[in-house]
Amino acid sequence: MTSQTYISSLERRHQDLERKIEQEMRHPARDALLIAALKRKKLELKDEMTRAQGEVTTH
């Protein structure tokens, strides 16, 4: 897997999490723990994207 393919994969997963968070936020009986976990995972993916993009620019 090339670096750009990996970054694209991370971006898709990040967008999927954003949609899941938005969907859960609209739900009348939303699960705060689930939302917090999804947000944490989304931040982890963003950090990974930043690292991967940094590696692309330094190589």
N, C-alpha and C positions, 0 to 999 in steps of 0.2 A: 504494500500500500504506500503510495507516494505521500509526501507531507501534505500536499494540497488536498488529496482525497481524504486524508485523516482529518484535516481541519474542516472540510465540508461535512464529514460525518458528525463531527462534534457540533457544528452549527445546526444541523438538522435535529440532533438530539436536544439541543438547547431550545430550539423553537417548539419541539414537541412538549417539553416540560412547561414552557410558557403557556401553551394552549391548555395543558392539564391544570395548571394553577388557575388560569382564568375561569375554566369550567368549574372547578371546585369552589372558587370564590362566589360564583353566581348561584351555587346550590344553596337552598334555604337552610339546610342542616349541615353546613360545611364543617369539615373536620380540620380543626386548627393544627393538630399534630401532623396530619398528612400534608397540609399546605406548607408548614415549616420544613418538613423533610424534602418536599419538592423544591422549595426555594434553596435549601442548602445544596441539593444536588445540582441545581441550575448554576449556582455560584461556583461549585467545583468544576463544572464543565467550562464555564467562562474562564476560570484560572488556567485550565488545561489548554483552551484555545489560545490564550495569551502566550503561554509557554511555547506551544507549537509554532505560532506565528513568529515568535522571537527566534526560534531555531531556524526557520526558513530564511529570515532576513540575515542571519549571521553566517549561513553556509552558502 
